[in-house]
Amino acid sequence: MMDFIYELNQIILRELGDAIVNRRKKLGLKQTELAELAGYSVRYQCMVENGQKNVTLCFLVSISAALHCSVLELLNDVMRSIEGSLTSNKRFKKLWQQAVESVEQKKKARHMNIKNKK
């Protein structure tokens, strides 16, 4: 995997962890309580909140239910933070742009491969 994609993913995972922490604290829950409600270990919960663990859709569903919100609401919290970072964080903006450019290059290469096969 490209370094900038890895770094971008790490930032996004930290944003998700922050969103979970913010919602957990608003509900007055401790990590242990949220982990129990969501059905995950406290260690896993801690790693997610610290942005050290990638998550599955199943985890997002469980954690959202425990936080009394939808997965969409939780992801919207993350997206608001990311959008803020795009305007205020030069490093994040550069990483995001590299990711977009990489996708565009892959699309062009794929299109050329398809065109050449005809």
C-alpha positions as MATLAB code, in Angstrom:
seq = 'MMDFIYELNQIILRELGDAIVNRRKKLGLKQTELAELAGYSVRYQCMVENGQKNVTLCFLVSISAALHCSVLELLNDVMRSIEGSLTSNKRFKKLWQQAVESVEQKKKARHMNIKNKK';
ca = [
       0.000    0.000    0.000;
       1.206    3.513   -0.747;
       2.557    5.459    2.215;
       0.178    8.386    1.763;
      -2.828    6.024    1.754;
      -1.611    4.425    4.983;
      -1.117    7.843    6.596;
      -4.518    9.044    5.386;
      -6.157    5.904    6.803;
      -4.471    6.505   10.166;
      -5.912   10.019   10.309;
      -9.387    8.750    9.434;
      -9.188    6.039   12.110;
      -8.192    8.657   14.700;
     -11.165   10.788   13.641;
     -13.476    7.788   14.058;
     -12.006    7.121   17.497;
     -12.541   10.755   18.474;
     -16.148   10.637   17.260;
     -16.794    7.539   19.376;
     -15.145    9.109   22.430;
     -17.177   12.327   22.041;
     -20.477   10.469   21.787;
     -19.514    8.110   24.648;
     -18.669   11.026   26.925;
     -21.905   12.848   26.038;
     -23.751    9.764   27.268;
     -21.634    9.651   30.428;
     -20.299    6.189   29.630;
     -16.908    4.781   30.559;
     -14.928    2.775   28.002;
     -15.696   -0.406   29.894;
     -19.423    0.312   29.869;
     -19.506    1.056   26.145;
     -17.430   -2.025   25.337;
     -19.830   -4.184   27.317;
     -22.899   -2.640   25.677;
     -21.399   -3.070   22.199;
     -20.202   -6.612   22.911;
     -16.494   -6.013   22.405;
     -13.501   -6.264   24.719;
     -12.303   -3.188   26.553;
      -8.890   -3.625   24.932;
     -10.418   -3.549   21.444;
     -12.603   -0.567   22.403;
      -9.539    1.294   23.674;
      -7.592    0.561   20.487;
     -10.470    1.822   18.317;
     -10.852    4.991   20.358;
      -7.116    5.642   20.022;
      -7.241    5.117   16.236;
      -5.050    2.012   16.463;
      -7.524   -0.499   15.059;
      -9.465   -0.673   11.843;
     -13.088   -1.644   12.330;
     -15.681   -3.761   10.589;
     -19.165   -2.761    9.575;
     -20.460   -5.093   12.287;
     -18.474   -3.147   14.887;
     -19.877    0.159   13.588;
     -23.416   -1.194   13.853;
     -22.844   -2.457   17.411;
     -21.068    0.657   18.625;
     -23.662    2.951   17.048;
     -26.486    1.047   18.729;
     -24.665    1.306   22.067;
     -24.195    5.050   21.462;
     -27.899    5.486   20.583;
     -27.156    6.771   17.098;
     -27.136    5.415   13.583;
     -23.990    4.360   11.739;
     -24.686    7.264    9.387;
     -24.747    9.764   12.266;
     -21.433    8.426   13.570;
     -19.840    8.545   10.116;
     -21.225   12.053    9.594;
     -19.322   13.100   12.732;
     -16.171   11.673   11.149;
     -16.852   13.351    7.798;
     -17.385   16.757    9.449;
     -13.982   16.401   11.106;
     -12.377   15.337    7.838;
     -13.929   18.258    5.974;
     -12.587   20.583    8.657;
      -9.157   19.013    8.281;
      -9.277   19.527    4.512;
      -9.519   23.273    5.054;
      -7.274   23.663    8.097;
      -4.654   20.892    7.938;
      -2.200   21.261    5.040;
      -0.743   17.770    5.508;
      -4.172   16.144    5.459;
      -5.167   18.172    2.397;
      -2.016   17.021    0.564;
      -2.639   13.375    1.487;
      -6.254   13.616    0.361;
      -5.226   15.163   -2.944;
      -2.640   12.412   -3.497;
      -5.349    9.808   -2.901;
      -7.693   11.473   -5.400;
      -4.908   11.747   -7.989;
      -3.986    8.095   -7.458;
      -7.562    7.014   -8.097;
      -7.710    9.160  -11.247;
      -4.469    7.615  -12.541;
      -5.826    4.117  -11.921;
      -9.056    4.972  -13.747;
      -7.106    6.298  -16.746;
      -4.862    3.218  -16.812;
      -7.884    0.927  -16.621;
      -9.604    2.828  -19.408;
      -6.470    2.522  -21.571;
      -6.280   -1.240  -20.888;
      -9.894   -1.686  -21.884;
      -9.418    0.476  -24.983;
      -6.287   -1.470  -26.016;
      -8.075   -4.825  -25.655;
     -10.726   -3.833  -28.203;
];
